[in-house]
Amino acid sequence: MLEHIELFFKSIFIDNMVFATFLGMCSYLAVSKKVSTAVGLGAAVIFVLAVTVPINWLLDQYILKEGALSWLGEEYASYDLSFLSFILFIATIATMVQLVEIVVERFAPALYNSLGIFLPLIAVNCAILGGSLFMQSREIPTLGLALNYGISSGIGWFLAILAIAAIREKIRYSNIPAPLRGLGITFIITGLMAIGFMSFGGMLTGGDETPTEKDKTNASIKAQDKNNTELTPSTAVVDNLKNQ
């Protein structure tokens, strides 16, 4: 359970897709002019990541990895199909994005029209593919953790685009210098937000120091304090005379 909680918060705040790796910036910048469209696209990204990352985990574990085909027989144990990772991952993502597009068009036509070309472009959004590739490179051990990683990565991207959309709606009425209007001030705000999210990096690093190091440090401090308290006036006088 602790492993799930740690992965959840780390994926949202520390390894945020936008602020830590700057993935999915094209749709992040283009669709973040209004909060309503940002919420719709962010929800679609959460759904696609939540579905594609576990599916791609299964593909990686039982088809793509070296020796993954051993369940078919011993003669397939030496097969390595990892070179097909990009093709199968993108095929899975494209299928899920097509499903999302059909559902949004059917039940939310206004949102579908406002998102425009950027809804089908989720299929080539590097944040979506990055979620599956990070899952593969980090060797996430279980399907549950893969599902957790997909949902939490999507939530992190959702929070990023929601935050910048809210800020961009407010700064429309601000007196911004002409050269910085539009994407200029958006890039600056994104950089400042990324610096802010870097502060969350200390959340999971507080226990790096080993107990033995702490014990040694405390013992040395106690020993020094003990020597200082046991130093008598006569001893101090003798030490001073010797130094003179």
NUBAKOL-400668 format. One record per residue (C-alpha): y, z, x; residue number from 1; residue in three letters. Coordinates in Angstrom, 1 decimal. Each point is the difference from the previous one (the first is absolute). Layout:
REM residues N
<pt north="Y" up="Z" east="X" pos="NUM" code="ALA"/>
...
//
This chain:
REM residues 244
<pt north="0.0" up="0.0" east="0.0" pos="1" code="MET"/>
<pt north="2.4" up="0.9" east="2.8" pos="2" code="LEU"/>
<pt north="-0.7" up="-3.4" east="1.6" pos="3" code="GLU"/>
<pt north="1.0" up="-1.8" east="-3.2" pos="4" code="HIS"/>
<pt north="3.3" up="2.0" east="-0.3" pos="5" code="ILE"/>
<pt north="0.8" up="-0.6" east="3.7" pos="6" code="GLU"/>
<pt north="-0.6" up="-3.8" east="-0.4" pos="7" code="LEU"/>
<pt north="2.0" up="-0.1" east="-3.2" pos="8" code="PHE"/>
<pt north="3.2" up="1.6" east="1.3" pos="9" code="PHE"/>
<pt north="-0.3" up="-1.7" east="3.4" pos="10" code="LYS"/>
<pt north="-0.3" up="-3.5" east="-1.6" pos="11" code="SER"/>
<pt north="3.0" up="0.6" east="-2.2" pos="12" code="ILE"/>
<pt north="2.5" up="1.7" east="2.4" pos="13" code="PHE"/>
<pt north="-1.2" up="-0.4" east="3.6" pos="14" code="ILE"/>
<pt north="-1.7" up="-3.4" east="0.0" pos="15" code="ASP"/>
<pt north="2.2" up="-1.5" east="-2.7" pos="16" code="ASN"/>
<pt north="-0.6" up="-3.8" east="-0.3" pos="17" code="MET"/>
<pt north="3.8" up="-0.8" east="0.0" pos="18" code="VAL"/>
<pt north="1.6" up="2.7" east="2.1" pos="19" code="PHE"/>
<pt north="-2.7" up="0.5" east="2.6" pos="20" code="ALA"/>
<pt north="-1.4" up="-3.6" east="0.5" pos="21" code="THR"/>
<pt north="2.6" up="-2.1" east="-1.9" pos="22" code="PHE"/>
<pt north="-2.6" up="-1.9" east="-2.0" pos="23" code="LEU"/>
<pt north="0.8" up="-1.7" east="-3.2" pos="24" code="GLY"/>
<pt north="3.7" up="-0.4" east="0.8" pos="25" code="MET"/>
<pt north="0.5" up="-3.3" east="-1.8" pos="26" code="CYS"/>
<pt north="-0.7" up="1.2" east="-3.5" pos="27" code="SER"/>
<pt north="1.4" up="3.4" east="0.9" pos="28" code="TYR"/>
<pt north="3.4" up="-1.6" east="0.7" pos="29" code="LEU"/>
<pt north="-0.1" up="-2.6" east="-2.7" pos="30" code="ALA"/>
<pt north="-1.1" up="2.0" east="-3.0" pos="31" code="VAL"/>
<pt north="1.8" up="3.2" east="0.7" pos="32" code="SER"/>
<pt north="3.3" up="-1.0" east="-1.7" pos="33" code="LYS"/>
<pt north="-0.9" up="1.8" east="-3.2" pos="34" code="LYS"/>
<pt north="-2.1" up="3.1" east="-0.6" pos="35" code="VAL"/>
<pt north="-1.8" up="-1.5" east="-2.9" pos="36" code="SER"/>
<pt north="-1.4" up="-2.9" east="2.0" pos="37" code="THR"/>
<pt north="-0.7" up="2.3" east="2.9" pos="38" code="ALA"/>
<pt north="-2.1" up="2.2" east="-2.2" pos="39" code="VAL"/>
<pt north="-2.0" up="-2.9" east="-1.3" pos="40" code="GLY"/>
<pt north="-0.7" up="-1.5" east="3.3" pos="41" code="LEU"/>
<pt north="-0.8" up="3.4" east="1.6" pos="42" code="GLY"/>
<pt north="-2.5" up="0.8" east="-2.8" pos="43" code="ALA"/>
<pt north="-1.6" up="-3.4" east="0.6" pos="44" code="ALA"/>
<pt north="-0.3" up="0.7" east="3.7" pos="45" code="VAL"/>
<pt north="-1.6" up="3.4" east="-0.7" pos="46" code="ILE"/>
<pt north="-2.6" up="-1.6" east="-2.3" pos="47" code="PHE"/>
<pt north="-0.8" up="-2.8" east="2.4" pos="48" code="VAL"/>
<pt north="-0.4" up="2.3" east="3.0" pos="49" code="LEU"/>
<pt north="-2.0" up="2.5" east="-2.0" pos="50" code="ALA"/>
<pt north="-2.5" up="-2.8" east="-0.9" pos="51" code="VAL"/>
<pt north="-0.1" up="-2.2" east="3.1" pos="52" code="THR"/>
<pt north="-0.3" up="2.8" east="2.6" pos="53" code="VAL"/>
<pt north="-3.2" up="1.5" east="-1.4" pos="54" code="PRO"/>
<pt north="-1.5" up="-3.5" east="-0.7" pos="55" code="ILE"/>
<pt north="0.9" up="-1.1" east="3.6" pos="56" code="ASN"/>
<pt north="-1.5" up="3.2" east="1.3" pos="57" code="TRP"/>
<pt north="-3.3" up="-0.9" east="-1.7" pos="58" code="LEU"/>
<pt north="0.2" up="-3.5" east="1.4" pos="59" code="LEU"/>
<pt north="0.6" up="1.4" east="3.5" pos="60" code="ASP"/>
<pt north="-2.8" up="2.6" east="-0.2" pos="61" code="GLN"/>
<pt north="-2.7" up="-2.2" east="-1.5" pos="62" code="TYR"/>
<pt north="0.8" up="-3.5" east="1.1" pos="63" code="ILE"/>
<pt north="2.6" up="-0.4" east="2.8" pos="64" code="LEU"/>
<pt north="-0.7" up="2.7" east="2.5" pos="65" code="LYS"/>
<pt north="-2.5" up="-0.5" east="2.8" pos="66" code="GLU"/>
<pt north="-3.3" up="1.1" east="-1.3" pos="67" code="GLY"/>
<pt north="1.3" up="0.3" east="-3.6" pos="68" code="ALA"/>
<pt north="-2.6" up="-2.5" east="-1.3" pos="69" code="LEU"/>
<pt north="-2.9" up="2.2" east="1.1" pos="70" code="SER"/>
<pt north="-0.6" up="0.9" east="-3.7" pos="71" code="TRP"/>
<pt north="-1.3" up="-3.6" east="-0.4" pos="72" code="LEU"/>
<pt north="-2.6" up="0.5" east="2.7" pos="73" code="GLY"/>
<pt north="-0.4" up="0.7" east="3.7" pos="74" code="GLU"/>
<pt north="0.5" up="-3.7" east="0.9" pos="75" code="GLU"/>
<pt north="3.6" up="0.2" east="-1.3" pos="76" code="TYR"/>
<pt north="0.9" up="3.2" east="1.9" pos="77" code="ALA"/>
<pt north="1.5" up="-1.8" east="2.9" pos="78" code="SER"/>
<pt north="2.4" up="-2.1" east="-2.1" pos="79" code="TYR"/>
<pt north="3.7" up="0.5" east="0.5" pos="80" code="ASP"/>
<pt north="2.2" up="-1.6" east="-2.7" pos="81" code="LEU"/>
<pt north="3.2" up="1.8" east="0.9" pos="82" code="SER"/>
<pt north="1.7" up="-3.4" east="0.8" pos="83" code="PHE"/>
<pt north="0.0" up="-0.6" east="-3.8" pos="84" code="LEU"/>
<pt north="2.1" up="3.2" east="-0.7" pos="85" code="SER"/>
<pt north="3.3" up="-1.8" east="-0.6" pos="86" code="PHE"/>
<pt north="-1.6" up="-2.6" east="-2.3" pos="87" code="ILE"/>
<pt north="-1.9" up="2.4" east="-2.2" pos="88" code="LEU"/>
<pt north="2.9" up="2.5" east="-0.1" pos="89" code="PHE"/>
<pt north="2.5" up="-2.6" east="-1.0" pos="90" code="ILE"/>
<pt north="-2.4" up="-1.4" east="-2.6" pos="91" code="ALA"/>
<pt north="-0.4" up="3.5" east="-1.5" pos="92" code="THR"/>
<pt north="3.7" up="0.6" east="-0.1" pos="93" code="ILE"/>
<pt north="0.8" up="-3.4" east="-1.5" pos="94" code="ALA"/>
<pt north="-2.6" up="0.7" east="-2.8" pos="95" code="THR"/>
<pt north="1.6" up="3.3" east="-0.8" pos="96" code="MET"/>
<pt north="3.5" up="-1.3" east="0.1" pos="97" code="VAL"/>
<pt north="-1.0" up="-2.8" east="-2.4" pos="98" code="GLN"/>
<pt north="-1.4" up="2.7" east="-2.4" pos="99" code="LEU"/>
<pt north="3.3" up="2.0" east="0.3" pos="100" code="VAL"/>
<pt north="2.0" up="-3.1" east="-0.7" pos="101" code="GLU"/>
<pt north="-2.0" up="-0.8" east="-3.2" pos="102" code="ILE"/>
<pt north="0.3" up="3.6" east="-1.3" pos="103" code="VAL"/>
<pt north="3.8" up="0.2" east="0.7" pos="104" code="VAL"/>
<pt north="0.7" up="-3.3" east="-1.6" pos="105" code="GLU"/>
<pt north="-2.0" up="1.0" east="-3.0" pos="106" code="ARG"/>
<pt north="1.3" up="3.5" east="-0.6" pos="107" code="PHE"/>
<pt north="3.4" up="0.0" east="1.7" pos="108" code="ALA"/>
<pt north="1.5" up="-3.5" east="-0.1" pos="109" code="PRO"/>
<pt north="3.5" up="1.3" east="0.8" pos="110" code="ALA"/>
<pt north="-1.2" up="1.6" east="3.2" pos="111" code="LEU"/>
<pt north="-2.0" up="-3.1" east="0.8" pos="112" code="TYR"/>
<pt north="3.2" up="-2.1" east="-0.3" pos="113" code="ASN"/>
<pt north="2.1" up="2.4" east="2.0" pos="114" code="SER"/>
<pt north="-2.5" up="0.2" east="2.9" pos="115" code="LEU"/>
<pt north="-0.2" up="-3.8" east="0.1" pos="116" code="GLY"/>
<pt north="-1.7" up="-1.4" east="3.1" pos="117" code="ILE"/>
<pt north="-0.4" up="3.3" east="1.7" pos="118" code="PHE"/>
<pt north="-2.9" up="1.1" east="-2.3" pos="119" code="LEU"/>
<pt north="-2.4" up="-2.7" east="1.2" pos="120" code="PRO"/>
<pt north="1.4" up="0.5" east="3.5" pos="121" code="LEU"/>
<pt north="-1.7" up="3.4" east="0.0" pos="122" code="ILE"/>
<pt north="-3.1" up="-2.0" east="1.0" pos="123" code="ALA"/>
<pt north="1.6" up="-0.7" east="3.4" pos="124" code="VAL"/>
<pt north="1.9" up="3.3" east="0.3" pos="125" code="ASN"/>
<pt north="-0.8" up="1.3" east="3.4" pos="126" code="CYS"/>
<pt north="0.1" up="3.6" east="-1.3" pos="127" code="ALA"/>
<pt north="-3.0" up="-0.8" east="-2.2" pos="128" code="ILE"/>
<pt north="-2.0" up="-1.6" east="2.8" pos="129" code="LEU"/>
<pt north="1.2" up="2.7" east="2.3" pos="130" code="GLY"/>
<pt north="-1.5" up="2.7" east="-2.2" pos="131" code="GLY"/>
<pt north="-3.5" up="-1.6" east="0.4" pos="132" code="SER"/>
<pt north="0.4" up="-0.7" east="3.7" pos="133" code="LEU"/>
<pt north="1.2" up="3.6" east="0.7" pos="134" code="PHE"/>
<pt north="-3.0" up="1.3" east="-2.0" pos="135" code="MET"/>
<pt north="-2.3" up="-2.1" east="2.2" pos="136" code="GLN"/>
<pt north="1.7" up="0.9" east="3.3" pos="137" code="SER"/>
<pt north="0.2" up="3.7" east="-0.8" pos="138" code="ARG"/>
<pt north="-3.7" up="0.0" east="-1.0" pos="139" code="GLU"/>
<pt north="0.4" up="1.9" east="-3.2" pos="140" code="ILE"/>
<pt north="-3.4" up="1.5" east="-0.5" pos="141" code="PRO"/>
<pt north="-0.5" up="0.2" east="-3.8" pos="142" code="THR"/>
<pt north="0.8" up="-2.0" east="-3.1" pos="143" code="LEU"/>
<pt north="1.9" up="2.9" east="-1.5" pos="144" code="GLY"/>
<pt north="2.3" up="0.2" east="3.0" pos="145" code="LEU"/>
<pt north="0.5" up="-3.8" east="-0.2" pos="146" code="ALA"/>
<pt north="1.0" up="0.4" east="-3.6" pos="147" code="LEU"/>
<pt north="2.3" up="2.9" east="0.9" pos="148" code="ASN"/>
<pt north="1.6" up="-2.1" east="2.8" pos="149" code="TYR"/>
<pt north="0.6" up="-3.0" east="-2.2" pos="150" code="GLY"/>
<pt north="1.7" up="2.1" east="-2.7" pos="151" code="ILE"/>
<pt north="2.0" up="2.1" east="2.4" pos="152" code="SER"/>
<pt north="1.2" up="-3.1" east="2.0" pos="153" code="SER"/>
<pt north="1.0" up="-1.6" east="-3.3" pos="154" code="GLY"/>
<pt north="1.9" up="3.1" east="-1.0" pos="155" code="ILE"/>
<pt north="1.8" up="0.0" east="3.3" pos="156" code="GLY"/>
<pt north="1.1" up="-3.6" east="-0.4" pos="157" code="TRP"/>
<pt north="1.0" up="0.8" east="-3.6" pos="158" code="PHE"/>
<pt north="2.2" up="2.9" east="1.0" pos="159" code="LEU"/>
<pt north="1.6" up="-2.1" east="2.7" pos="160" code="ALA"/>
<pt north="1.0" up="-2.9" east="-2.3" pos="161" code="ILE"/>
<pt north="1.0" up="2.4" east="-2.8" pos="162" code="LEU"/>
<pt north="2.3" up="2.0" east="2.4" pos="163" code="ALA"/>
<pt north="1.7" up="-3.1" east="1.4" pos="164" code="ILE"/>
<pt north="0.4" up="-1.5" east="-3.5" pos="165" code="ALA"/>
<pt north="1.7" up="3.2" east="-1.2" pos="166" code="ALA"/>
<pt north="2.3" up="0.0" east="3.0" pos="167" code="ILE"/>
<pt north="0.9" up="-3.7" east="-0.4" pos="168" code="ARG"/>
<pt north="0.9" up="0.5" east="-3.6" pos="169" code="GLU"/>
<pt north="2.4" up="2.8" east="1.0" pos="170" code="LYS"/>
<pt north="1.6" up="-1.8" east="3.0" pos="171" code="ILE"/>
<pt north="1.1" up="-2.9" east="-2.2" pos="172" code="ARG"/>
<pt north="3.0" up="2.1" east="-0.9" pos="173" code="TYR"/>
<pt north="0.6" up="1.1" east="3.5" pos="174" code="SER"/>
<pt north="2.7" up="-1.3" east="2.4" pos="175" code="ASN"/>
<pt north="-2.3" up="-1.6" east="2.6" pos="176" code="ILE"/>
<pt north="1.5" up="-2.1" east="2.8" pos="177" code="PRO"/>
<pt north="-0.4" up="-3.7" east="-0.7" pos="178" code="ALA"/>
<pt north="-2.2" up="-0.8" east="3.0" pos="179" code="PRO"/>
<pt north="-2.5" up="2.6" east="-1.1" pos="180" code="LEU"/>
<pt north="-0.3" up="-0.9" east="-3.7" pos="181" code="ARG"/>
<pt north="-3.4" up="-1.1" east="-1.3" pos="182" code="GLY"/>
<pt north="-2.9" up="0.2" east="2.5" pos="183" code="LEU"/>
<pt north="2.1" up="1.4" east="2.8" pos="184" code="GLY"/>
<pt north="0.5" up="3.4" east="-1.6" pos="185" code="ILE"/>
<pt north="-3.5" up="-0.1" east="-1.4" pos="186" code="THR"/>
<pt north="-1.5" up="-0.3" east="3.5" pos="187" code="PHE"/>
<pt north="2.2" up="2.9" east="1.2" pos="188" code="ILE"/>
<pt north="-1.1" up="2.2" east="-2.9" pos="189" code="ILE"/>
<pt north="-3.6" up="-0.9" east="0.6" pos="190" code="THR"/>
<pt north="0.3" up="0.9" east="3.6" pos="191" code="GLY"/>
<pt north="1.5" up="3.4" east="-0.9" pos="192" code="LEU"/>
<pt north="-2.7" up="0.6" east="-2.5" pos="193" code="MET"/>
<pt north="-2.6" up="-0.8" east="2.5" pos="194" code="ALA"/>
<pt north="1.5" up="2.5" east="2.4" pos="195" code="ILE"/>
<pt north="-0.1" up="2.6" east="-2.8" pos="196" code="GLY"/>
<pt north="-3.7" up="-0.7" east="-0.7" pos="197" code="PHE"/>
<pt north="-0.7" up="0.4" east="3.7" pos="198" code="MET"/>
<pt north="0.8" up="3.7" east="-0.4" pos="199" code="SER"/>
<pt north="-3.1" up="0.4" east="-2.1" pos="200" code="PHE"/>
<pt north="-2.0" up="-0.8" east="3.1" pos="201" code="GLY"/>
<pt north="-0.1" up="3.7" east="0.8" pos="202" code="GLY"/>
<pt north="-1.8" up="0.9" east="-3.2" pos="203" code="MET"/>
<pt north="-3.4" up="-0.5" east="1.5" pos="204" code="LEU"/>
<pt north="0.6" up="0.8" east="3.7" pos="205" code="THR"/>
<pt north="0.7" up="3.7" east="-0.3" pos="206" code="GLY"/>
<pt north="-3.6" up="1.0" east="1.0" pos="207" code="GLY"/>
<pt north="-0.2" up="-2.1" east="3.2" pos="208" code="ASP"/>
<pt north="0.2" up="3.0" east="2.4" pos="209" code="GLU"/>
<pt north="-3.4" up="1.5" east="0.6" pos="210" code="THR"/>
<pt north="-0.5" up="3.8" east="-0.6" pos="211" code="PRO"/>
<pt north="-0.9" up="0.5" east="3.7" pos="212" code="THR"/>
<pt north="3.4" up="-1.3" east="1.1" pos="213" code="GLU"/>
<pt north="1.7" up="2.3" east="-2.5" pos="214" code="LYS"/>
<pt north="-2.1" up="3.0" east="1.2" pos="215" code="ASP"/>
<pt north="0.9" up="-0.7" east="3.6" pos="216" code="LYS"/>
<pt north="3.7" up="-0.2" east="-0.8" pos="217" code="THR"/>
<pt north="0.0" up="3.2" east="-2.0" pos="218" code="ASN"/>
<pt north="-2.0" up="1.8" east="2.6" pos="219" code="ALA"/>
<pt north="2.4" up="-0.9" east="2.8" pos="220" code="SER"/>
<pt north="3.0" up="1.1" east="-2.0" pos="221" code="ILE"/>
<pt north="-1.7" up="3.3" east="-0.8" pos="222" code="LYS"/>
<pt north="-0.9" up="0.6" east="3.6" pos="223" code="ALA"/>
<pt north="3.6" up="-0.7" east="1.1" pos="224" code="GLN"/>
<pt north="1.4" up="2.4" east="-2.6" pos="225" code="ASP"/>
<pt north="-2.5" up="2.6" east="1.1" pos="226" code="LYS"/>
<pt north="1.0" up="-0.3" east="3.6" pos="227" code="ASN"/>
<pt north="3.7" up="0.3" east="-0.9" pos="228" code="ASN"/>
<pt north="-0.6" up="3.2" east="-2.0" pos="229" code="THR"/>
<pt north="-2.2" up="1.6" east="2.6" pos="230" code="GLU"/>
<pt north="2.6" up="-0.5" east="2.8" pos="231" code="LEU"/>
<pt north="1.3" up="3.6" east="0.8" pos="232" code="THR"/>
<pt north="3.5" up="0.7" east="1.4" pos="233" code="PRO"/>
<pt north="-1.4" up="1.1" east="3.3" pos="234" code="SER"/>
<pt north="-1.9" up="-3.2" east="0.4" pos="235" code="THR"/>
<pt north="3.1" up="-2.0" east="-0.9" pos="236" code="ALA"/>
<pt north="2.0" up="1.9" east="2.7" pos="237" code="VAL"/>
<pt north="-2.7" up="-0.7" east="2.6" pos="238" code="VAL"/>
<pt north="0.0" up="-3.7" east="-0.9" pos="239" code="ASP"/>
<pt north="3.7" up="-0.2" east="0.4" pos="240" code="ASN"/>
<pt north="-0.1" up="1.7" east="3.4" pos="241" code="LEU"/>
<pt north="-2.6" up="-2.5" east="1.2" pos="242" code="LYS"/>
<pt north="2.0" up="-2.9" east="-1.2" pos="243" code="ASN"/>
<pt north="3.1" up="1.3" east="1.9" pos="244" code="GLN"/>
//
